[in-house]
């Protein structure tokens, strides 16, 4: 099970930290990704942290502003989002897969809403 939290309303230029609490499987063996979906748009991969080599990947639209990290002991993955823009408004989902980063992970959370607006 994956449960996201930390979403909310923030002004442009602000920051939020999303959390993804994991249960039912050993986090350190799984690659964790963050995706988002804005109203009327398709799902977009935002960030990914591979389990086997600790590499990370980011969408061009968030590079330099978002950081994915994982705390295996706390069974939690984070997405630190800085300098937020209105176009970052979306429902954010964390997802887990036993393989590497891909666009169809096996397990998904329920999502958390992020709204960037003044």
N, C-alpha and C positions, 0 to 999 in steps of 0.2 A: 504494500500500500504506500502511496505517496500523497502527502498532504502539504499543499502550498499555503503560505501565509505571508503577510507583510505588505500586501497591496493597499492602495488607497488613493486619495486625491493629493496631488502635489503641484506646486507652481512650476512653470518653466524655469530651468536652471537648478531645480532642487534635486534631492537624492532620496532614494528608497533602497532598502535591502529586503529582497525576497528570500524566504526560507522554504526549503522542501524537506520535510521530515519523512524519513524512510522507515518502514517496518515490514517484517515478513521475509526479508532477504538480507544478505550480507552486502552492505553498501560498497565495500572496497572491491568487490568483484564486478561491479556494474559501472558502465559508462552512463553518466547523467547528462542530460541535455535540458536546455530551456528553449521553449518555443513560445510564440505569441500569435494571436489572431485578433486583428482589428475588425470592427464592423464592416461587412461587405468586402472583406479581403481574405485572401487565402492564408493558410498557416505559414509562418516563417520561422525557420530555425535561427535562434539568437546566439546561443553559446553552447559549448559542449566541453566536458572534461572526461577524457579517456581514463579508463580504470587501469590499463596495462602499462602505460608509459607516462602517465600524468600530463600528457600534452593537452592543450586547450585550443579551442577554435572559436572564432567570433564572426558574426555577420559584419560585412563592411559598414553597415549602418550604425553599428554600436561600438565598433573598435575604438579603443581609447576612452570610452565612457563607461562600459560595463565590464565587470570582472566576475568570473565564476570561480567558486572555491568549494572545497568539500572538507568536512570534518568527519572522518570515518568513525571516530570514537563517539561522537554525538549523533551519528547516523543522520547527518543533516548536510544538505548542499545549499549554497547561498548564491544569490545573484545580486551583487552590489551595482546599483545603477546611479550614475552621477550625471550632472548636466542634462537632466531630462528635458525632452522636447515634446511638443504636442503630438508629433507623429509617433511617439513611443506609446501612446494610449492604446491599450489592447488588454485582452485577457492573456495572462501569462501562465504557461503550463510547464511543469517539470516532467521529465520522462526518463525511464531507465531501460537499458538494454545490456545483455550479457556480452554483446560484441562491441565494436567501436562505434564512433559517431556515425549516425545515419539518420535519414529523415522519416523512418518508420519504427521508432522504438516499440518494444513490446508492452511496456507498462506506463500508464499515464496517471497524473493527478487530476483533480477536478478543476483546477485553475483558480487564479486570483486576479481581480480587476485592478489595473493600474490606469489612472486617469491623470493626464498632465494638462492643466488648464489654469489660466489666471482668473 
